[in-house]
Each structure stands twice: as structure tokens, then as C-alpha cells.
Amino acid sequence: MAGESGGYAAPDDLGALRALLDANPGAAILAGGQSLLPSLRGKASPLFVDIGRIAALKTIEIEDNRLRVGAGVTLAALARHPATAGGFAEAIGFVGNVTIRNRATVGGCLAWADPRGELPLVLLALGGTVVTDRREIAMESFITGPSRTALEPGEVIVAAAFETGRKFAVEELLVRNSTGRAVVAAACERVGDAMRYTISGLVDRPVRSGPIAGDPGPWLDDLLLQFPVLADASSPDYRRRVVHALALRARERA
Amino acid sequence: MKFGVGQSPRRVEDERLLTGRGRYTDDFQPEGTAYGVTVRSPYGHARILGIDTADARAMPGVLAVYTAEDIAHYGPIPCLVPLPGRIETYRALLTKDIVRFVGDGVAFVVAETRAAARAAAEAVVVDYEELPAAATLDAALAPGAPAIWESAPDNRTFDWHIGDENATRAAIAAAAHVTRLRIVQNRVAPTSMEVRAALAEWSDDTGLTLTVGSQGVAAMHKTLSREILKCPPERLRVVTGDVGGGFGLKVFLYPEYGLVLHAAEHLKRPVKWTGERSDAFQTDSHGRAVVSEAALALDAEGNFLALAVESWSDLGAYQAQFGPAIQTMAGGRIIGGVYRIPAIHNHVHGVVTNTAPVDAYRGAGRPEATYLVERLIETAARETGRDAGDLRRRNLLRPDELPHANGLGLTFDVGNFPALLDAALEKADWTGFPARRAAAEARGLRYGRGLAYYVEIAGGGDLDEFADVRFLADGTIEAAVGTQSNGQGHETSYAQVLAERLGVPMDQVRIVQGDTARLEVGRGTGGSRSMVWGGGALIEAASTIIEKGLDLARTDLGEDVDFGDGLFRARGTNTTMSLAELAARHPQALDTRARYAKEKPTPTFPNGCHVAEVEVDPETGRVRVARYSIVDDFGTLVNPLLVEGQVHGGIAQGLGQALLENVVYDESAQLLTGSFMDYGIPRADDMPRSIAFASRPVPNPNNPLGAKGCGEAGTIGAMPSVMNAIVDALEGTHVDMPATPETLWRICRDLAEKAAA
């Protein structure tokens, strides 16, 4: 029923979090709340387990050339970190607006698994991994569809990890009007003489190509055969053409 | 500091509003307030077979559940538009038998808390039989369309004509060139920042008090007491606090206002209803929603000969208070702009659909009229190979032709339209356009330019306005005016007017508004009328105060007294007395209630010219407004800074309608754009990078300030200038609003394919 609340809890550490989740299988992990809360408008709310007090989830660590970002780190904090300069921070800058980026978290963006999401796009472009309390999952196989992930019931994202120092270019188009929204984006990274593309907003998940020497167009056409097209107000044809244009623009800057 | 008319002090209300000390309707919180929630129809068209409120009544905290039967003694919300032959479509506070749009109210639940009221509203069981719906003009006008009203079997409620049909037809038949267009004015949601809310309180002694966000308490009071409650006027008081945006929608009376009053009287305690954003999308009056077919005839030299327009005005499910007037009396008479057009005919069909009622929205008919004629002129210029500025200059009325009767009942009084056009072209660097286009094209973009010359009918139709000025013991001069700021800054601009006339510092003047206990008369804010009428009333009051003051000063200072700079002076001496001193010596003697009246209502005609330049990215369809410039004739400006702010906000709404906004219902009349997740309102990054604004006033001779009004003008000019620019960038390809990226992308692709072929 509207407005009915399943309660709220804010554990201080991962152990307490685990205990709460085990005791309440229907609980929802609350991080920044920027996608979760609007989606629950008018619905009965579950027990919210707020991870905002867990210090271990808020660290950003560099080991060798690998950046490990806690699930509770906000997108704003991540974009400010020196190790994300360049394409990464640029892509994060496309997310929502400043107040959203100040609250939205790395773990929340990954768990939400929006096929249009910028963080999944760049993590995939960098061949990153999702670190959970049980294992590491390659970004390549983490998102399995719109709002669907490889996470098992009760599994908690604790961090994202990726290689630092890699350069890529990102282009995004946000179409917002009264018949729906479309967000398509393309990232491009130079790999020797070829280019590696990562795109989002076209099919039901972000996808990364192998090295492509020529036009990425045929690869995009293949994607439409390989994956379900993302249901959106704008036509797949339009998004296919736009993502192609964006990929070419990213290539020029990569 | 002394600030008079024409200066730009910062808004005195801003400190209060920006530090969270504004008092909007929902901030009023009397002890013991109960909360109301409306149970709304989930169907666009359905018959109510039964309503079971037993479960809801039994829920914890529930105080009452009302249905149509409980309030049958109240009158329906009236449509106030006297069009001959118009078929009535009565709207009761709650629907009894048939729901006609998604959001139509069927029951009203009152409980101790908002949550309890919401929960109980969900427990009200309504048995509906869904009926076929007609959600669009096409669907409502199709043969065999479901009749939304028995009294209007073909879904048409009126047929309105103005102008000379035969002369227009003859001129079109004989013309060297005729430009024809079919124009769709998209339906838009007003989306005021503060949603509607209402609080009713009952007192055995004084009766009912309604606190509600309005655009004028007096009109709300009159309709509620006379038409709905049918009570003596002194048994109802209407109060308005701060208002977070009106744009027309808050002029009107909505069912909840009557329902909270009923509940407060019945339960003998305060009852509040505060809408949510979804209530706003579903039930606030929508705007525009009209389809027109138009023809503009020109002779071989490019002189306009005739304009014929036939429009179908989508009124929604119920004809709203001013709804049928929008495309007819409000906008239908200015369909030819300030151009010399010898023959005009305008024919409007009123059509009901299974959608939210449509009523006045910023501009109310005048944006639609301007959009139509400016799209036609731009198309005619392209078709006949003429410069869009030259074609307008040739046909704009010259000062020596004024006053000019336009054949549709309006007489344009003053203005210098060709000179203003030229000033606007210069401001836009009209001749530099080809170079900018070439530069954009070199970057792979399409580039277009659009011009619009608008005229508005403002402050029209009124006979009077009122001001009540009191001299308080602490030296404050408090003035109540019968208009109502919804964010325009009246507390500042009115204070400037009164302070200047009385020769006192502006901070000595305090403007109050929004209480029928203080001002039972007053015609509110709308149609860009406030400075013309409220300013006039304040000036009237100031004259009376000075006369009274001179009389009083004679007893204190001697027979020979004059007044200047806020001082009464015994002529030829240094003996003076300030207005404040005089007021202190004669408590209440200077208090004045003034009526500013005209025997014949004479509207003002704010006018101006917008020039937009846009870039269209052919690979994505994305539009960016690259340049925007305006020259306006608003008559005398009281506060130029506030005026410019009004223009900027108006552009945002016009540009929003042009590029983003569209209320969409599906075939079964379900509302698809019921939240900000779905409905696109403009954001800062949709706006032009900068807006070059200039004022070129020709003061209005018929009011003491010389003001013409400025509130709606930005919206009126923005739609046609932006859309003309987009069409220009697309080599003349017709586009309707909203010009979405995918639409533009398809056109770009087709044009590229055609060019390659």
C-alpha cells in the first residue's frame, strides 16, 4: 500500500550488514537512493538497509595500476579523483545533474544495471570488474539485461575495480522530451592500429567490441541481431544511427 | 534609497522567498488539520456502476468519505464563456454517473493524517464499466465517435465565426499567391513549481475561510460563494499566501476547493488538500491543444490580401471556466497580428475529448494566433522568394495608419511596428546571418533563422481595479491591490509606483494582497494586466491621498500649501511637514480606498520581435538555440530587471513547447505523460546561451503609467521564432511542435538522401 514503510536500518560495518540481510530476505540496500526511491513511489517500501555508514565501502585505493572504488563512493567523489581524469570523469559528468551525482554511488549504479548507464559503460570499456562479498565478476558478464545482473540473492557489491591510466573518448546524446527519453553513448579506445568501442542505450546492456580497424557500423548491426533491442520511446533505427555517429566522433578524439 | 518607475531595484520579496520564509498554501497549518485525498478515475471514459465506501470509512483515522450524493446541493463549476449557442457540459465537484477523463474525481476522503487518507482512498471500491474513449481531436471528430456528452452527440459544443467570410474567400480566389499550412498546437501542462493546494477552516462566528493559491482572491470568492456554495458572500473569506507559479491555471476553481470547504463545515475542523505532481499532470487545466488550417493570400508585390483560418479547439472533457474563450474571444480576434490584412475570417469549432479540461495558459490564445500567422508569413516568404524581414515590413501597419481597426473587433492604438522590426533585425545582426550559417555548415551542422513579430491583447476586457492604502502607526504605508503575484514581483514594482507618487522611500511601502477580508473586489492577475490596472489603482489612490493630505496640511500649516518630494510645504516658507508626520498627526485620515475605472475597456497591445538562430545536428537531430534577440514594446517599464526576467521565463515556456513539451494520451485516453519522468520541461541547458533584450517603448496613452504589460510576451514570441528557425534549417520542411530530435533527424536524413540522389 502507498506510503507503508518496511522500516530502515543503517549498519556500521559489513558484518552487521550481512546479518541484517540474512534476517530480512526482502530488504533493499539503500545507497544514494537516486534510482531506487523514485522507482518505489506509490508502492509499499521494503526494509531499507542504508549502507551510507559503512566506512569500508567508501574508500578509493590504488594498487599498482588498479583502482579499487568502494561501492559507497559517490559519482561526484569518483569524478574528482585524479586517477579518473580524462574520459572516465567526462562520462560520469553526463550522469543526471550535480545533486544526483553528489548522492548516486558506484555500487548503486552497478546494481541498478541501467543499459543506458554511464558508469557501467566506462567500467566495461576499461575491462573492469565488480567486486562482491563473494567473488569478482568481470564487467563483461555482470549486466545481463535491463536492471538484471549476475548478482545472486543476498550478494552485495563492495567495490568496482579497473585499470587506471587508460585513455578513451566518450560521446553521449541525451534526448529528453515528452514521448520518452533516450540516452545513447559511445566510448572509443585506441588499441594499436585499431579501435575498441563500447556503447550503451541501444540493446539491453552495454557492449564492448573487439578491436575494429574500420567502420564500427557492421558491429552495431550485429549487436541488434545478437541482443534484444532496448525498449525505448525512440526508434532502434534512430538510436543505431546516432550511436554510430557518436562512435565516429569518439574515434576522432580517441 | 528612492526608487521610482523605470529603475531596477532587486525584488523585495526575494529575501523572504529564498530563505524559506515564504508562506505557500501548504505551509498554513492550523491546529487540528485533517487531510483530504481525491479518489480519481483510472479510466478516460467509464460509467460508474457503484461506489463502495464502507471499507474506507472503517479504516483507522478516517473522518469522512464523500461522494457525489453528499454534495449534490452545491452548484457545478461554471464555464463562464458566453458564446452564442454553446452547449453546456456541467462539471460537478464529484462525478456521479460518468467519468470523462483520467483524474476525474469520484470520491473525497478525509482523515487524521495524509497517509491515512491516502490508504483509505485506495480502499474506496468503484465499480466502473469502461466506455469507448475519444482522446484526440481526430478520434472525437471521427464518424461514429463515442459521444462524451449526450447533449453534444458529435462532440462539438460550439461553432464560432469572426470576420468577413465572403470577402476573405473572394480575395483568396483572386490572389497571386496563397500559402497554406496545417498547424498543430501541442497540448501542454502548465507545471507550476508549487502544485495546487487548498485549506478550509470553519468558524461558527465568521463562517468559512479558504486558503488557496490563486491569481486573485476576489474572482475565486465570487465563483465559490455564488455558484458553488450558494452562500452569502460574507460567510466566505478567501486568502492567498505566496504563490509558486500560476500561468493561468491558478485563476480557476477546481473541485477540491469546494470539497475542502464542505468537509471543514461538515467536520467543524480545518481540512487541507495538497495535490501531488501526478494530480497536477492529471487535473490542472492544460493549455493550447488546437489544430488549425490556414491560408494567407498575397498579391504579386507581396501585400497581404486575406487570411482564412479554421480551427478545432480541444476543450477537454469539460468546458473549463474560460476554456471556450481561448481560441475565440481571447485569441481569435488577433489572428492577423498587426499586419495590414484587408480580409480576415476565423472559424473555430469547440470539441470535447476524454482529456483534462483545457484553459488559459500563459498567453491564452494569443500565442496560438501569433504562431499561426508567423509560421504562415515565414512560409510565404520562402515560397515567394522574399526576405522574411522585408515581407513583414511591407505589411506591418505604419504609425500613420494607427489607430487601425482590424475587422475582428480590435483597434490597434499606438506603436511603431516597422521601426521596432528594424531595431530587432539590427540587434540580431540580420545581415551577418549568411556568414554564421556558413560557419555552422562547415562544422557539419544545419543552421536556420526564424523571425516572429507578435502582438498581444493585454489588460483587456476589464472595467476597474482596486487599491486600499493605509498609513500604519509605525510609519509603513501598506497598500493592498486586487491583483495577485504568482512570482512576478508585484511587491517590488507596485512599491516603486506608489513610492514615486507619494515621494517616499520605497522601503516605507509594503504591498499586501490576497485576502477578501481586506479587498473584496479586485480582478486578479492574468492577461498581463497587473501593471496597467493595479498600477492605475495605486496612482489613483496616491492622487486621493495627496488631495486629502493637502486638506489636512492646511489646518496644520495654513491655507497656502503645496506638495512635492513627499513634503507638504507652506508656500513661500520653509515650514514643511512630511507625509509620515501628517499621517501620524491624523491617524487613519489619509487611509484611502481607490477604484481605478474605465467606462470602456480598452486593451493594450504589447508587441515586439523575436529573432532566433538554431543549429541542428543532422547526425543526432539535436537542436541548440545559438542566438536569441528580442526588441519589445511593453510601453513604460516599471522595473526593467523584472521585465527582462519575465521575458526570460516566457521564452523558457515557449521554447519548452516548441522543443520538448507534449501531453500525450493513448487511444484509450490513458495519460502517458503523468510525471516529470515522462513530460519534458525545459532545463537550463535547453535555453539559449544568452538572450539579447531591448525595450523600445511607445507608452500606452490610455493608462496613467503608460504600461502595456509584459508577462506573456516571451512565450508568444518564442514558439514561432524557434520553430521558424528550425524549419529554415531544414530547407523549409514543415515541422510541428514539439520538434523532437528523432523527427528532425529523419528530416535531415531525407534531405541528405534527396540531395545525394
Interface residues (C-beta under 8 A of the other chain):
Chain A: M1 A2 G3 E4 P38 L173 V175 R176 N177 S178 T179 G180 A182 S234 S235 Y238 R241 V242 A245 L246
Chain B: R114 A115 R118 A119 E122 E619 T620 G621 R622 L659 L660 E661 N662 V663 V664 L672 T673 M677 D678 Y679 G680 P738 T740 P741 E742 W745 R746 R749
